[in-house]
Amino acid sequence: MADVFWSLPPVTRTIAALAVTVSAAGYAGLLNLYHVVFIPQLIFTTKVIPQLWRPFTAFFITKPKFGILLDPFWLYQYGSGLERESARFSQPGDFFVYTMFVGSVIVGLSGMLLNQPVFLQALSLAYAYTYAQDNPTRQVNFFIVNFDAKYLPFAMLFLTFVMESPEAAMAQATGLIAAHLYDFLTRIWPTFGGGSNYIRTPEGVKRWFAPRGGEAQPRGFGTAFQPRAPDTASARTTGRSTFTGPGRRLGD
């Protein structure tokens, strides 16, 4: 079971696992969720020690009851599809940078502007929106209804509007805005507006997420292998080059 877990896409598996763990502990009474929801007054303050973990932990809280399973399921289903298959996240760490960007926009819009305490639904919608952009005609199953993926974000918003409230749908819609902003800055503006893409994955993040030498990296179009470093030890110890040839000097 542990091997299966560690073989899953790292970003989405971590968020989904933390969402289940934190939410289950909270609703079971083992953890006071007040200490992990987003409260700006406890973050941007000099009166007490700023509780800087709140913008992150607010992404790990689901709705109660069946939401403990359903919310992480939506997030993992579409997040892992992007992390594994999307061509726009082809380099190690690209999906992590995307998640950090849309998460920051969600915190600003949903947390600061709308004063919402949790953000998991908004992040799930951001993943679903980007997934729908990459796979507009792919058939998806939403409960018992099948339709093209391009309609998926709006179906999710409509369900939240009907089952919860207009305010909850508005907070969730910040995920759609964040994902569209990412698409505009990284694809639309550079491609059609002649601008530059400033959202790039730092080299340190690439090294952090890069698979080890010879380790398989599953992709939607096959399996990629990270090449091993060349073995230069024998060349240094024997004094001979690893390339073969007659060894003539230039001009001979």
N, C-alpha and C positions, 0 to 999 in steps of 0.2 A: 504493500500500500504506500509506503514512504517513497519507493522508487517511482511509482506512478505520479505521486504529487510533485516530486522534483523534476519530472519530465515535462510538466505542464508549462505554458508560457509564464515567465517569472513575474511580470507586472500584474497581470490579471489574476493569477493564482494567489498572489500575496494580498491584493485588495479584497478579493472574494473571501479568502480564508479569515482575514481580520474582521470583515463585516459580519460573518457568521459568529465568530468567537465573541467579539465585543457586544453585539446585539443580544446574543443568547444569554451572556452573563448579565447584561443589563436588565432584560425582561424577566430573568429568573431571580432577580434581587441580589445577585452577587456583586454587582457593580452599579454605582450610582451614575447614571448617564449624564447627570448635570455636570460632572467633572470632565466630560469629553465633547460636549456639544459646543458649537461656535457661539461665543458671547464676546462681542468686540470690546466691551468695557473691561474684561479681564485679560485681554490681549494687548491692547494699546493703552497702557497705563503706566504711571510711575509711582502710584500709591502703594502697590504691592508688586511682587515679582511677576512679570508678564508670563502668562500661561501660553507659551508659544506652540504647544502641541495641538491646541484646539483647531486651527485651520486644517490639520491633517486628520485628526481623529473624527472630525465631523463627517468624513467620507466613509466611516466604518459603521454607521448606524442605519439599520433598515427600519421598515415599518414593522409593527408588532405582529404576532401570530403567524399567519402564513407568509407574511412579508419577509420573515427571517430566511426562508428558502427561496422565495420568488425573486426578491430584489438582487441577491448575489447571482442567481441563475441568469437573469437578463444581462447583468454586467459581464459575467464570464462568457456567456455565449457570443456576444458581439465583440467584446474586448479581445478574447482569444482569437477570434476570426481575423481581426485586424493585425494582432501581434504576430500571427503565424503566416498570414497570406498576403497582406496588403503590400503592394509594390512601393507605396510611399514610405513604408517603414522597413526598408530593405537592409539598412545598416544597423549593427548592434547599438542599442540605446535610443534609436529613433522614436520608438513607441513610448519609452519613458519620458522623453522630452515633450512629446505630444501630450501625454497625460499631465505633466506638470504645467504645461501652458493652459490647457483647457481647465484644469483644476484651479489655477490662479484666477482665471476670468470668472469662474463660477463663484469663488469666494468673494470676489469684488462685487459681482452683480447680485447673487442670491444672499450672501451673508451681510455685506455692507449696505447695499441699496435696499433690498427687500427684508432685511433683518430675519433671515431664516436660519435655524440652528443646525440643520443637517443637509448634506449635499449628495448622498449616494444616488438618488434617483436622477439628479441632474447629470451626474457623470455617466450613468447608464445610458441616458438619452444622447449624450455627446458621442459615446461609442456607437450607438445605433445609427446616428445621423451619418457619421463618417463611413460606417459599414454600408449603409444604403447608397452613399455616393460611389463607393467602389463596386458595388454589386446591385445596380438599380433594377435589373430584370430578374435577379435570382428569387426564387420562390421561398418565402419564409412562412412559418407556421406560428400564428399569434393566437394562443389558446386553441380554438377549433377552426379558425379561419385561415385560409391560405391566400396570399397575395404577393405582388412584387415588393421587393425590399424597399423601393423608393417611397412607399407609403408607410413604412414601419414607424418612423419618428412621430408622425402625426397620429397614428393609431395609439401609440403609447401616451401621447399628450391627451388625446380624447378620453382614454380610459381613466387617466388621473383626474381629468376635469369632471367626469361623471361619478366616479367612485369616491373621490375625496372632495375637492373644492376647486373653484377657479384660482384661489391663491396658491394652492399646491401645484396646479398646472403651470402657473406663471413662474414659480420657483424652479420647476423642472425644465421649463423652456430656456432657462439660462444656459443649460447644457447645450442646447441646439445653437444658441447664439455663439457660445464659446467655440464649438466645433466648426461653425461656419466662418468665424473669424480666423481660425487657424488655416482653413482651406483658402480663404482670401489672401492671407499674408504669404502662404507658402506655394500656392499654385496659381490662383486667378491673377493676382497683381503681378507677379513675375512673368507669367506667360502672356497675358493679354494687355497689361498696363505698362510693360517695360520696366517695372521696378525690380528691386533686389529682394531676395529671401534672406532675412536676417535671423530666422529661427533655425539654427543649425545645432547639431549634436556635438558638444565639446569632446575633444579627444579623450579626456579622462573618463567620460561617461561611456564612450565606445569601448575603451579598454576594460571598464568595469563589467560590461555586458557581453564582451566578446567571449565565445567559447574557447576552451583550452585547446591546445594543439592536437589535431586529430579527432576532436570531439564532434559528433554529429550535431547538426543544427537543423531540425525539421522546418521545412517551408511548404507553403501551399502548392508550389510547383515542383517539389522534389525534396531532396535532402542535401544540404550543403555541408562540407567538411572544412574546418579551419586547418590550413596547411601547417605541418610541423616545421619548426625552425630547422634550417639546414645543419647537418652534422659537420661542423668544421674542426672538431677536436682531432680527428685522425690526420687532417691536413696539417694542423699545427705541430703535431708530435712527430710526423714522419718527414715534414718539410716538403712534401709533394703536393701538387695541386690536385683538386678533385676533377679537373678537366684533363682529358687525354688528347694527345696529338704528337706530332713529330718533334716539336720543341725547337724549330729553326728560328733563328733571329731574323728580324726584318732586313731584307736585302741579300740574305744568303741564297 
